[in-house]
Amino acid sequence: MEIKKNENHQEYIKLLCSMSPEKRLLKSFELNEFAKKLFITGLKKRFPDLSDKEIKKIYLKRLEKCFNRNY
């Protein structure tokens, strides 16, 4: 399993290297949006009784913890 995982990673890196800088940037935006939706979906499953406003509040509070304070 580990070999296949490594091979997939190698292919992904090759694919990224073959993309133009613009396409890589667009891919990063796409992945960022996907991660955000996945995070919010997880919060909604964990807290099914909360409103969207309350979920957003939790999301922003937890996201705040992710920023590197060294900058």
PDB file of N, H, CA, C and O in Angstrom:
ATOM      1  N   MET A   1       0.822  -1.187   0.000  1.00  0.00           N
ATOM      2  CA  MET A   1       0.000   0.000   0.000  1.00  0.00           C
ATOM      3  C   MET A   1       0.870   1.256   0.000  1.00  0.00           C
ATOM      4  O   MET A   1       0.579   2.217  -0.712  1.00  0.00           O
ATOM      5  N   GLU A   2       1.938   1.245   0.801  1.00  0.00           N
ATOM      6  H   GLU A   2       2.174   0.464   1.380  1.00  0.00           H
ATOM      7  CA  GLU A   2       2.826   2.403   0.894  1.00  0.00           C
ATOM      8  C   GLU A   2       3.487   2.705  -0.453  1.00  0.00           C
ATOM      9  O   GLU A   2       3.675   3.870  -0.803  1.00  0.00           O
ATOM     10  N   ILE A   3       3.838   1.668  -1.204  1.00  0.00           N
ATOM     11  H   ILE A   3       3.686   0.722  -0.920  1.00  0.00           H
ATOM     12  CA  ILE A   3       4.465   1.876  -2.518  1.00  0.00           C
ATOM     13  C   ILE A   3       3.487   2.572  -3.457  1.00  0.00           C
ATOM     14  O   ILE A   3       3.868   3.515  -4.152  1.00  0.00           O
ATOM     15  N   LYS A   4       2.249   2.129  -3.489  1.00  0.00           N
ATOM     16  H   LYS A   4       1.939   1.364  -2.925  1.00  0.00           H
ATOM     17  CA  LYS A   4       1.236   2.736  -4.359  1.00  0.00           C
ATOM     18  C   LYS A   4       1.008   4.193  -3.965  1.00  0.00           C
ATOM     19  O   LYS A   4       0.879   5.061  -4.828  1.00  0.00           O
ATOM     20  N   LYS A   5       0.960   4.457  -2.670  1.00  0.00           N
ATOM     21  H   LYS A   5       1.065   3.752  -1.969  1.00  0.00           H
ATOM     22  CA  LYS A   5       0.755   5.814  -2.180  1.00  0.00           C
ATOM     23  C   LYS A   5       1.903   6.719  -2.648  1.00  0.00           C
ATOM     24  O   LYS A   5       1.672   7.843  -3.092  1.00  0.00           O
ATOM     25  N   ASN A   6       3.121   6.225  -2.546  1.00  0.00           N
ATOM     26  H   ASN A   6       3.308   5.312  -2.185  1.00  0.00           H
ATOM     27  CA  ASN A   6       4.290   6.978  -2.979  1.00  0.00           C
ATOM     28  C   ASN A   6       4.259   7.203  -4.491  1.00  0.00           C
ATOM     29  O   ASN A   6       4.603   8.287  -4.961  1.00  0.00           O
ATOM     30  N   GLU A   7       3.854   6.196  -5.246  1.00  0.00           N
ATOM     31  H   GLU A   7       3.574   5.315  -4.864  1.00  0.00           H
ATOM     32  CA  GLU A   7       3.756   6.327  -6.704  1.00  0.00           C
ATOM     33  C   GLU A   7       2.715   7.383  -7.063  1.00  0.00           C
ATOM     34  O   GLU A   7       2.942   8.191  -7.963  1.00  0.00           O
ATOM     35  N   ASN A   8       1.592   7.385  -6.378  1.00  0.00           N
ATOM     36  H   ASN A   8       1.408   6.729  -5.647  1.00  0.00           H
ATOM     37  CA  ASN A   8       0.558   8.382  -6.632  1.00  0.00           C
ATOM     38  C   ASN A   8       1.071   9.781  -6.336  1.00  0.00           C
ATOM     39  O   ASN A   8       0.782  10.724  -7.073  1.00  0.00           O
ATOM     40  N   HIS A   9       1.828   9.916  -5.260  1.00  0.00           N
ATOM     41  H   HIS A   9       2.063   9.151  -4.661  1.00  0.00           H
ATOM     42  CA  HIS A   9       2.386  11.214  -4.905  1.00  0.00           C
ATOM     43  C   HIS A   9       3.372  11.682  -5.985  1.00  0.00           C
ATOM     44  O   HIS A   9       3.380  12.852  -6.369  1.00  0.00           O
ATOM     45  N   GLN A  10       4.185  10.767  -6.455  1.00  0.00           N
ATOM     46  H   GLN A  10       4.179   9.817  -6.143  1.00  0.00           H
ATOM     47  CA  GLN A  10       5.156  11.097  -7.516  1.00  0.00           C
ATOM     48  C   GLN A  10       4.427  11.562  -8.779  1.00  0.00           C
ATOM     49  O   GLN A  10       4.844  12.530  -9.416  1.00  0.00           O
ATOM     50  N   GLU A  11       3.352  10.883  -9.136  1.00  0.00           N
ATOM     51  H   GLU A  11       3.014  10.097  -8.618  1.00  0.00           H
ATOM     52  CA  GLU A  11       2.571  11.273 -10.314  1.00  0.00           C
ATOM     53  C   GLU A  11       1.932  12.639 -10.116  1.00  0.00           C
ATOM     54  O   GLU A  11       1.873  13.444 -11.044  1.00  0.00           O
ATOM     55  N   TYR A  12       1.462  12.893  -8.921  1.00  0.00           N
ATOM     56  H   TYR A  12       1.510  12.238  -8.167  1.00  0.00           H
ATOM     57  CA  TYR A  12       0.851  14.182  -8.615  1.00  0.00           C
ATOM     58  C   TYR A  12       1.881  15.309  -8.758  1.00  0.00           C
ATOM     59  O   TYR A  12       1.578  16.363  -9.316  1.00  0.00           O
ATOM     60  N   ILE A  13       3.082  15.083  -8.257  1.00  0.00           N
ATOM     61  H   ILE A  13       3.328  14.226  -7.803  1.00  0.00           H
ATOM     62  CA  ILE A  13       4.155  16.078  -8.362  1.00  0.00           C
ATOM     63  C   ILE A  13       4.503  16.325  -9.833  1.00  0.00           C
ATOM     64  O   ILE A  13       4.692  17.470 -10.244  1.00  0.00           O
ATOM     65  N   LYS A  14       4.587  15.265 -10.614  1.00  0.00           N
ATOM     66  H   LYS A  14       4.433  14.335 -10.280  1.00  0.00           H
ATOM     67  CA  LYS A  14       4.867  15.414 -12.051  1.00  0.00           C
ATOM     68  C   LYS A  14       3.771  16.241 -12.725  1.00  0.00           C
ATOM     69  O   LYS A  14       4.050  17.114 -13.546  1.00  0.00           O
ATOM     70  N   LEU A  15       2.542  15.954 -12.370  1.00  0.00           N
ATOM     71  H   LEU A  15       2.314  15.245 -11.703  1.00  0.00           H
ATOM     72  CA  LEU A  15       1.416  16.685 -12.945  1.00  0.00           C
ATOM     73  C   LEU A  15       1.490  18.166 -12.585  1.00  0.00           C
ATOM     74  O   LEU A  15       1.285  19.026 -13.441  1.00  0.00           O
ATOM     75  N   LEU A  16       1.779  18.458 -11.334  1.00  0.00           N
ATOM     76  H   LEU A  16       1.945  17.759 -10.638  1.00  0.00           H
ATOM     77  CA  LEU A  16       1.906  19.854 -10.915  1.00  0.00           C
ATOM     78  C   LEU A  16       3.039  20.566 -11.654  1.00  0.00           C
ATOM     79  O   LEU A  16       2.899  21.721 -12.058  1.00  0.00           O
ATOM     80  N   CYS A  17       4.148  19.875 -11.824  1.00  0.00           N
ATOM     81  H   CYS A  17       4.263  18.937 -11.496  1.00  0.00           H
ATOM     82  CA  CYS A  17       5.292  20.474 -12.523  1.00  0.00           C
ATOM     83  C   CYS A  17       4.981  20.748 -13.987  1.00  0.00           C
ATOM     84  O   CYS A  17       5.550  21.663 -14.584  1.00  0.00           O
ATOM     85  N   SER A  18       4.090  19.968 -14.562  1.00  0.00           N
ATOM     86  H   SER A  18       3.628  19.225 -14.077  1.00  0.00           H
ATOM     87  CA  SER A  18       3.754  20.154 -15.978  1.00  0.00           C
ATOM     88  C   SER A  18       2.736  21.284 -16.183  1.00  0.00           C
ATOM     89  O   SER A  18       2.509  21.719 -17.312  1.00  0.00           O
ATOM     90  N   MET A  19       2.128  21.754 -15.098  1.00  0.00           N
ATOM     91  H   MET A  19       2.313  21.401 -14.180  1.00  0.00           H
ATOM     92  CA  MET A  19       1.134  22.824 -15.195  1.00  0.00           C
ATOM     93  C   MET A  19       1.823  24.187 -15.285  1.00  0.00           C
ATOM     94  O   MET A  19       2.942  24.377 -14.808  1.00  0.00           O
ATOM     95  N   SER A  20       1.128  25.107 -15.900  1.00  0.00           N
ATOM     96  H   SER A  20       0.219  24.953 -16.287  1.00  0.00           H
ATOM     97  CA  SER A  20       1.610  26.488 -15.924  1.00  0.00           C
ATOM     98  C   SER A  20       1.449  27.079 -14.518  1.00  0.00           C
ATOM     99  O   SER A  20       0.661  26.570 -13.720  1.00  0.00           O
ATOM    100  N   PRO A  21       2.188  28.142 -14.212  1.00  0.00           N
ATOM    101  CA  PRO A  21       2.016  28.779 -12.898  1.00  0.00           C
ATOM    102  C   PRO A  21       0.563  29.207 -12.649  1.00  0.00           C
ATOM    103  O   PRO A  21       0.063  29.099 -11.529  1.00  0.00           O
ATOM    104  N   GLU A  22      -0.098  29.685 -13.682  1.00  0.00           N
ATOM    105  H   GLU A  22       0.307  29.772 -14.592  1.00  0.00           H
ATOM    106  CA  GLU A  22      -1.494  30.098 -13.526  1.00  0.00           C
ATOM    107  C   GLU A  22      -2.384  28.916 -13.143  1.00  0.00           C
ATOM    108  O   GLU A  22      -3.240  29.036 -12.267  1.00  0.00           O
ATOM    109  N   LYS A  23      -2.181  27.783 -13.799  1.00  0.00           N
ATOM    110  H   LYS A  23      -1.486  27.685 -14.511  1.00  0.00           H
ATOM    111  CA  LYS A  23      -2.993  26.600 -13.492  1.00  0.00           C
ATOM    112  C   LYS A  23      -2.711  26.086 -12.088  1.00  0.00           C
ATOM    113  O   LYS A  23      -3.626  25.647 -11.391  1.00  0.00           O
ATOM    114  N   ARG A  24      -1.435  26.138 -11.664  1.00  0.00           N
ATOM    115  H   ARG A  24      -0.691  26.494 -12.230  1.00  0.00           H
ATOM    116  CA  ARG A  24      -1.100  25.709 -10.293  1.00  0.00           C
ATOM    117  C   ARG A  24      -1.768  26.616  -9.269  1.00  0.00           C
ATOM    118  O   ARG A  24      -2.255  26.148  -8.240  1.00  0.00           O
ATOM    119  N   LEU A  25      -1.790  27.917  -9.554  1.00  0.00           N
ATOM    120  H   LEU A  25      -1.394  28.297 -10.390  1.00  0.00           H
ATOM    121  CA  LEU A  25      -2.445  28.850  -8.646  1.00  0.00           C
ATOM    122  C   LEU A  25      -3.941  28.572  -8.569  1.00  0.00           C
ATOM    123  O   LEU A  25      -4.522  28.560  -7.484  1.00  0.00           O
ATOM    124  N   LEU A  26      -4.560  28.349  -9.725  1.00  0.00           N
ATOM    125  H   LEU A  26      -4.087  28.358 -10.607  1.00  0.00           H
ATOM    126  CA  LEU A  26      -5.991  28.028  -9.749  1.00  0.00           C
ATOM    127  C   LEU A  26      -6.268  26.729  -9.000  1.00  0.00           C
ATOM    128  O   LEU A  26      -7.275  26.615  -8.301  1.00  0.00           O
ATOM    129  N   LYS A  27      -5.374  25.746  -9.146  1.00  0.00           N
ATOM    130  H   LYS A  27      -4.556  25.839  -9.715  1.00  0.00           H
ATOM    131  CA  LYS A  27      -5.527  24.472  -8.426  1.00  0.00           C
ATOM    132  C   LYS A  27      -5.433  24.708  -6.919  1.00  0.00           C
ATOM    133  O   LYS A  27      -6.167  24.086  -6.150  1.00  0.00           O
ATOM    134  N   SER A  28      -4.543  25.594  -6.493  1.00  0.00           N
ATOM    135  H   SER A  28      -3.947  26.099  -7.117  1.00  0.00           H
ATOM    136  CA  SER A  28      -4.427  25.864  -5.056  1.00  0.00           C
ATOM    137  C   SER A  28      -5.704  26.509  -4.525  1.00  0.00           C
ATOM    138  O   SER A  28      -6.144  26.194  -3.419  1.00  0.00           O
ATOM    139  N   PHE A  29      -6.302  27.412  -5.307  1.00  0.00           N
ATOM    140  H   PHE A  29      -5.945  27.668  -6.205  1.00  0.00           H
ATOM    141  CA  PHE A  29      -7.572  28.006  -4.892  1.00  0.00           C
ATOM    142  C   PHE A  29      -8.668  26.938  -4.806  1.00  0.00           C
ATOM    143  O   PHE A  29      -9.478  26.936  -3.879  1.00  0.00           O
ATOM    144  N   GLU A  30      -8.675  26.047  -5.774  1.00  0.00           N
ATOM    145  H   GLU A  30      -8.017  26.049  -6.527  1.00  0.00           H
ATOM    146  CA  GLU A  30      -9.673  24.965  -5.795  1.00  0.00           C
ATOM    147  C   GLU A  30      -9.520  24.068  -4.566  1.00  0.00           C
ATOM    148  O   GLU A  30     -10.508  23.724  -3.917  1.00  0.00           O
ATOM    149  N   LEU A  31      -8.286  23.695  -4.253  1.00  0.00           N
ATOM    150  H   LEU A  31      -7.484  23.975  -4.780  1.00  0.00           H
ATOM    151  CA  LEU A  31      -8.041  22.834  -3.093  1.00  0.00           C
ATOM    152  C   LEU A  31      -8.371  23.547  -1.788  1.00  0.00           C
ATOM    153  O   LEU A  31      -8.875  22.929  -0.850  1.00  0.00           O
ATOM    154  N   ASN A  32      -8.091  24.838  -1.726  1.00  0.00           N
ATOM    155  H   ASN A  32      -7.682  25.340  -2.488  1.00  0.00           H
ATOM    156  CA  ASN A  32      -8.419  25.621  -0.542  1.00  0.00           C
ATOM    157  C   ASN A  32      -9.930  25.653  -0.326  1.00  0.00           C
ATOM    158  O   ASN A  32     -10.403  25.474   0.796  1.00  0.00           O
ATOM    159  N   GLU A  33     -10.676  25.879  -1.386  1.00  0.00           N
ATOM    160  H   GLU A  33     -10.292  26.024  -2.298  1.00  0.00           H
ATOM    161  CA  GLU A  33     -12.143  25.905  -1.285  1.00  0.00           C
ATOM    162  C   GLU A  33     -12.684  24.532  -0.880  1.00  0.00           C
ATOM    163  O   GLU A  33     -13.617  24.440  -0.083  1.00  0.00           O
ATOM    164  N   PHE A  34     -12.096  23.466  -1.432  1.00  0.00           N
ATOM    165  H   PHE A  34     -11.338  23.541  -2.079  1.00  0.00           H
ATOM    166  CA  PHE A  34     -12.505  22.109  -1.073  1.00  0.00           C
ATOM    167  C   PHE A  34     -12.265  21.846   0.413  1.00  0.00           C
ATOM    168  O   PHE A  34     -13.125  21.285   1.092  1.00  0.00           O
ATOM    169  N   ALA A  35     -11.090  22.252   0.922  1.00  0.00           N
ATOM    170  H   ALA A  35     -10.391  22.708   0.371  1.00  0.00           H
ATOM    171  CA  ALA A  35     -10.766  22.045   2.337  1.00  0.00           C
ATOM    172  C   ALA A  35     -11.736  22.817   3.231  1.00  0.00           C
ATOM    173  O   ALA A  35     -12.169  22.312   4.267  1.00  0.00           O
ATOM    174  N   LYS A  36     -12.073  24.040   2.829  1.00  0.00           N
ATOM    175  H   LYS A  36     -11.721  24.451   1.988  1.00  0.00           H
ATOM    176  CA  LYS A  36     -13.013  24.852   3.600  1.00  0.00           C
ATOM    177  C   LYS A  36     -14.384  24.174   3.672  1.00  0.00           C
ATOM    178  O   LYS A  36     -14.985  24.094   4.743  1.00  0.00           O
ATOM    179  N   LYS A  37     -14.874  23.688   2.531  1.00  0.00           N
ATOM    180  H   LYS A  37     -14.385  23.753   1.660  1.00  0.00           H
ATOM    181  CA  LYS A  37     -16.176  23.013   2.505  1.00  0.00           C
ATOM    182  C   LYS A  37     -16.151  21.735   3.339  1.00  0.00           C
ATOM    183  O   LYS A  37     -17.112  21.422   4.041  1.00  0.00           O
ATOM    184  N   LEU A  38     -15.046  21.005   3.256  1.00  0.00           N
ATOM    185  H   LEU A  38     -14.265  21.260   2.686  1.00  0.00           H
ATOM    186  CA  LEU A  38     -14.900  19.772   4.029  1.00  0.00           C
ATOM    187  C   LEU A  38     -14.910  20.069   5.529  1.00  0.00           C
ATOM    188  O   LEU A  38     -15.544  19.347   6.299  1.00  0.00           O
ATOM    189  N   PHE A  39     -14.220  21.114   5.940  1.00  0.00           N
ATOM    190  H   PHE A  39     -13.705  21.700   5.314  1.00  0.00           H
ATOM    191  CA  PHE A  39     -14.171  21.531   7.339  1.00  0.00           C
ATOM    192  C   PHE A  39     -15.568  21.915   7.831  1.00  0.00           C
ATOM    193  O   PHE A  39     -15.996  21.481   8.901  1.00  0.00           O
ATOM    194  N   ILE A  40     -16.268  22.723   7.054  1.00  0.00           N
ATOM    195  H   ILE A  40     -15.920  23.076   6.185  1.00  0.00           H
ATOM    196  CA  ILE A  40     -17.613  23.163   7.445  1.00  0.00           C
ATOM    197  C   ILE A  40     -18.586  21.983   7.485  1.00  0.00           C
ATOM    198  O   ILE A  40     -19.423  21.897   8.383  1.00  0.00           O
ATOM    199  N   THR A  41     -18.475  21.081   6.517  1.00  0.00           N
ATOM    200  H   THR A  41     -17.794  21.151   5.788  1.00  0.00           H
ATOM    201  CA  THR A  41     -19.322  19.886   6.509  1.00  0.00           C
ATOM    202  C   THR A  41     -19.083  19.050   7.770  1.00  0.00           C
ATOM    203  O   THR A  41     -20.031  18.542   8.370  1.00  0.00           O
ATOM    204  N   GLY A  42     -17.825  18.910   8.165  1.00  0.00           N
ATOM    205  H   GLY A  42     -17.056  19.323   7.678  1.00  0.00           H
ATOM    206  CA  GLY A  42     -17.492  18.176   9.385  1.00  0.00           C
ATOM    207  C   GLY A  42     -18.080  18.829  10.624  1.00  0.00           C
ATOM    208  O   GLY A  42     -18.578  18.150  11.522  1.00  0.00           O
ATOM    209  N   LEU A  43     -18.016  20.169  10.665  1.00  0.00           N
ATOM    210  H   LEU A  43     -17.612  20.721   9.935  1.00  0.00           H
ATOM    211  CA  LEU A  43     -18.605  20.877  11.803  1.00  0.00           C
ATOM    212  C   LEU A  43     -20.117  20.684  11.853  1.00  0.00           C
ATOM    213  O   LEU A  43     -20.694  20.517  12.928  1.00  0.00           O
ATOM    214  N   LYS A  44     -20.752  20.709  10.685  1.00  0.00           N
ATOM    215  H   LYS A  44     -20.284  20.845   9.812  1.00  0.00           H
ATOM    216  CA  LYS A  44     -22.217  20.514  10.644  1.00  0.00           C
ATOM    217  C   LYS A  44     -22.599  19.115  11.100  1.00  0.00           C
ATOM    218  O   LYS A  44     -23.627  18.934  11.752  1.00  0.00           O
ATOM    219  N   LYS A  45     -21.781  18.128  10.764  1.00  0.00           N
ATOM    220  H   LYS A  45     -20.946  18.275  10.234  1.00  0.00           H
ATOM    221  CA  LYS A  45     -22.068  16.763  11.219  1.00  0.00           C
ATOM    222  C   LYS A  45     -21.835  16.626  12.715  1.00  0.00           C
ATOM    223  O   LYS A  45     -22.562  15.912  13.405  1.00  0.00           O
ATOM    224  N   ARG A  46     -20.817  17.315  13.207  1.00  0.00           N
ATOM    225  H   ARG A  46     -20.226  17.895  12.646  1.00  0.00           H
ATOM    226  CA  ARG A  46     -20.514  17.228  14.635  1.00  0.00           C
ATOM    227  C   ARG A  46     -21.525  17.995  15.472  1.00  0.00           C
ATOM    228  O   ARG A  46     -21.854  17.585  16.585  1.00  0.00           O
ATOM    229  N   PHE A  47     -22.019  19.110  14.938  1.00  0.00           N
ATOM    230  H   PHE A  47     -21.752  19.443  14.034  1.00  0.00           H
ATOM    231  CA  PHE A  47     -22.975  19.952  15.651  1.00  0.00           C
ATOM    232  C   PHE A  47     -24.239  20.134  14.809  1.00  0.00           C
ATOM    233  O   PHE A  47     -24.499  21.233  14.320  1.00  0.00           O
ATOM    234  N   PRO A  48     -25.021  19.078  14.636  1.00  0.00           N
ATOM    235  CA  PRO A  48     -26.180  19.131  13.724  1.00  0.00           C
ATOM    236  C   PRO A  48     -27.293  20.095  14.164  1.00  0.00           C
ATOM    237  O   PRO A  48     -28.106  20.512  13.339  1.00  0.00           O
ATOM    238  N   ASP A  49     -27.336  20.442  15.418  1.00  0.00           N
ATOM    239  H   ASP A  49     -26.676  20.104  16.089  1.00  0.00           H
ATOM    240  CA  ASP A  49     -28.413  21.302  15.911  1.00  0.00           C
ATOM    241  C   ASP A  49     -28.090  22.795  15.825  1.00  0.00           C
ATOM    242  O   ASP A  49     -28.948  23.627  16.120  1.00  0.00           O
ATOM    243  N   LEU A  50     -26.872  23.139  15.427  1.00  0.00           N
ATOM    244  H   LEU A  50     -26.175  22.463  15.188  1.00  0.00           H
ATOM    245  CA  LEU A  50     -26.493  24.550  15.367  1.00  0.00           C
ATOM    246  C   LEU A  50     -26.896  25.172  14.032  1.00  0.00           C
ATOM    247  O   LEU A  50     -26.972  24.496  13.006  1.00  0.00           O
ATOM    248  N   SER A  51     -27.148  26.463  14.076  1.00  0.00           N
ATOM    249  H   SER A  51     -27.086  27.012  14.910  1.00  0.00           H
ATOM    250  CA  SER A  51     -27.495  27.204  12.857  1.00  0.00           C
ATOM    251  C   SER A  51     -26.239  27.443  12.024  1.00  0.00           C
ATOM    252  O   SER A  51     -25.118  27.275  12.503  1.00  0.00           O
ATOM    253  N   ASP A  52     -26.448  27.837  10.773  1.00  0.00           N
ATOM    254  H   ASP A  52     -27.360  27.973  10.385  1.00  0.00           H
ATOM    255  CA  ASP A  52     -25.317  28.145   9.908  1.00  0.00           C
ATOM    256  C   ASP A  52     -24.478  29.286  10.486  1.00  0.00           C
ATOM    257  O   ASP A  52     -23.254  29.292  10.354  1.00  0.00           O
ATOM    258  N   LYS A  53     -25.133  30.234  11.115  1.00  0.00           N
ATOM    259  H   LYS A  53     -26.127  30.229  11.222  1.00  0.00           H
ATOM    260  CA  LYS A  53     -24.428  31.360  11.734  1.00  0.00           C
ATOM    261  C   LYS A  53     -23.521  30.876  12.864  1.00  0.00           C
ATOM    262  O   LYS A  53     -22.387  31.335  12.999  1.00  0.00           O
ATOM    263  N   GLU A  54     -24.031  29.943  13.679  1.00  0.00           N
ATOM    264  H   GLU A  54     -24.953  29.570  13.570  1.00  0.00           H
ATOM    265  CA  GLU A  54     -23.242  29.403  14.788  1.00  0.00           C
ATOM    266  C   GLU A  54     -22.094  28.536  14.270  1.00  0.00           C
ATOM    267  O   GLU A  54     -20.998  28.549  14.830  1.00  0.00           O
ATOM    268  N   ILE A  55     -22.352  27.780  13.194  1.00  0.00           N
ATOM    269  H   ILE A  55     -23.242  27.770  12.739  1.00  0.00           H
ATOM    270  CA  ILE A  55     -21.299  26.964  12.576  1.00  0.00           C
ATOM    271  C   ILE A  55     -20.191  27.869  12.052  1.00  0.00           C
ATOM    272  O   ILE A  55     -19.009  27.581  12.241  1.00  0.00           O
ATOM    273  N   LYS A  56     -20.569  28.957  11.397  1.00  0.00           N
ATOM    274  H   LYS A  56     -21.529  29.191  11.243  1.00  0.00           H
ATOM    275  CA  LYS A  56     -19.572  29.885  10.867  1.00  0.00           C
ATOM    276  C   LYS A  56     -18.734  30.484  11.986  1.00  0.00           C
ATOM    277  O   LYS A  56     -17.531  30.688  11.821  1.00  0.00           O
ATOM    278  N   LYS A  57     -19.357  30.765  13.117  1.00  0.00           N
ATOM    279  H   LYS A  57     -20.334  30.599  13.251  1.00  0.00           H
ATOM    280  CA  LYS A  57     -18.651  31.316  14.272  1.00  0.00           C
ATOM    281  C   LYS A  57     -17.592  30.324  14.774  1.00  0.00           C
ATOM    282  O   LYS A  57     -16.455  30.706  15.048  1.00  0.00           O
ATOM    283  N   ILE A  58     -17.976  29.063  14.888  1.00  0.00           N
ATOM    284  H   ILE A  58     -18.901  28.752  14.665  1.00  0.00           H
ATOM    285  CA  ILE A  58     -17.034  28.013  15.312  1.00  0.00           C
ATOM    286  C   ILE A  58     -15.923  27.866  14.279  1.00  0.00           C
ATOM    287  O   ILE A  58     -14.748  27.755  14.631  1.00  0.00           O
ATOM    288  N   TYR A  59     -16.302  27.867  13.001  1.00  0.00           N
ATOM    289  H   TYR A  59     -17.257  27.957  12.715  1.00  0.00           H
ATOM    290  CA  TYR A  59     -15.335  27.739  11.910  1.00  0.00           C
ATOM    291  C   TYR A  59     -14.273  28.841  12.005  1.00  0.00           C
ATOM    292  O   TYR A  59     -13.075  28.563  11.947  1.00  0.00           O
ATOM    293  N   LEU A  60     -14.714  30.073  12.149  1.00  0.00           N
ATOM    294  H   LEU A  60     -15.686  30.300  12.196  1.00  0.00           H
ATOM    295  CA  LEU A  60     -13.776  31.195  12.203  1.00  0.00           C
ATOM    296  C   LEU A  60     -12.896  31.144  13.450  1.00  0.00           C
ATOM    297  O   LEU A  60     -11.714  31.484  13.402  1.00  0.00           O
ATOM    298  N   LYS A  61     -13.487  30.717  14.566  1.00  0.00           N
ATOM    299  H   LYS A  61     -14.447  30.441  14.605  1.00  0.00           H
ATOM    300  CA  LYS A  61     -12.718  30.607  15.810  1.00  0.00           C
ATOM    301  C   LYS A  61     -11.625  29.547  15.678  1.00  0.00           C
ATOM    302  O   LYS A  61     -10.495  29.760  16.117  1.00  0.00           O
ATOM    303  N   ARG A  62     -11.957  28.422  15.081  1.00  0.00           N
ATOM    304  H   ARG A  62     -12.875  28.249  14.725  1.00  0.00           H
ATOM    305  CA  ARG A  62     -10.967  27.346  14.924  1.00  0.00           C
ATOM    306  C   ARG A  62      -9.937  27.696  13.858  1.00  0.00           C
ATOM    307  O   ARG A  62      -8.759  27.361  13.983  1.00  0.00           O
ATOM    308  N   LEU A  63     -10.388  28.367  12.821  1.00  0.00           N
ATOM    309  H   LEU A  63     -11.345  28.639  12.719  1.00  0.00           H
ATOM    310  CA  LEU A  63      -9.469  28.777  11.757  1.00  0.00           C
ATOM    311  C   LEU A  63      -8.443  29.776  12.290  1.00  0.00           C
ATOM    312  O   LEU A  63      -7.284  29.772  11.876  1.00  0.00           O
ATOM    313  N   GLU A  64      -8.880  30.620  13.203  1.00  0.00           N
ATOM    314  H   GLU A  64      -9.822  30.623  13.539  1.00  0.00           H
ATOM    315  CA  GLU A  64      -7.981  31.607  13.802  1.00  0.00           C
ATOM    316  C   GLU A  64      -6.788  30.936  14.482  1.00  0.00           C
ATOM    317  O   GLU A  64      -5.692  31.496  14.509  1.00  0.00           O
ATOM    318  N   LYS A  65      -6.998  29.753  15.023  1.00  0.00           N
ATOM    319  H   LYS A  65      -7.888  29.298  15.001  1.00  0.00           H
ATOM    320  CA  LYS A  65      -5.927  29.030  15.702  1.00  0.00           C
ATOM    321  C   LYS A  65      -4.877  28.505  14.721  1.00  0.00           C
ATOM    322  O   LYS A  65      -3.771  28.156  15.135  1.00  0.00           O
ATOM    323  N   CYS A  66      -5.205  28.445  13.440  1.00  0.00           N
ATOM    324  H   CYS A  66      -6.103  28.728  13.104  1.00  0.00           H
ATOM    325  CA  CYS A  66      -4.316  27.871  12.440  1.00  0.00           C
ATOM    326  C   CYS A  66      -3.255  28.844  11.926  1.00  0.00           C
ATOM    327  O   CYS A  66      -2.251  28.422  11.353  1.00  0.00           O
ATOM    328  N   PHE A  67      -3.470  30.112  12.125  1.00  0.00           N
ATOM    329  H   PHE A  67      -4.285  30.455  12.590  1.00  0.00           H
ATOM    330  CA  PHE A  67      -2.540  31.098  11.580  1.00  0.00           C
ATOM    331  C   PHE A  67      -1.236  31.104  12.363  1.00  0.00           C
ATOM    332  O   PHE A  67      -1.227  31.004  13.590  1.00  0.00           O
ATOM    333  N   ASN A  68      -0.136  31.224  11.627  1.00  0.00           N
ATOM    334  H   ASN A  68      -0.144  31.305  10.631  1.00  0.00           H
ATOM    335  CA  ASN A  68       1.176  31.277  12.234  1.00  0.00           C
ATOM    336  C   ASN A  68       1.394  32.674  12.807  1.00  0.00           C
ATOM    337  O   ASN A  68       1.403  33.651  12.058  1.00  0.00           O
ATOM    338  N   ARG A  69       1.563  32.779  14.074  1.00  0.00           N
ATOM    339  H   ARG A  69       1.556  31.985  14.683  1.00  0.00           H
ATOM    340  CA  ARG A  69       1.696  34.078  14.744  1.00  0.00           C
ATOM    341  C   ARG A  69       3.099  34.676  14.584  1.00  0.00           C
ATOM    342  O   ARG A  69       3.358  35.771  15.085  1.00  0.00           O
ATOM    343  N   ASN A  70       3.998  33.979  13.899  1.00  0.00           N
ATOM    344  H   ASN A  70       3.787  33.090  13.493  1.00  0.00           H
ATOM    345  CA  ASN A  70       5.370  34.467  13.727  1.00  0.00           C
ATOM    346  C   ASN A  70       5.497  35.496  12.614  1.00  0.00           C
ATOM    347  O   ASN A  70       6.572  36.066  12.431  1.00  0.00           O
ATOM    348  N   TYR A  71       4.438  35.745  11.874  1.00  0.00           N
ATOM    349  H   TYR A  71       3.564  35.282  12.023  1.00  0.00           H
ATOM    350  CA  TYR A  71       4.533  36.686  10.757  1.00  0.00           C
ATOM    351  C   TYR A  71       4.154  38.072  11.177  1.00  0.00           C
ATOM    352  O   TYR A  71       4.177  38.993  10.361  1.00  0.00           O
TER     353      TYR A  71
END
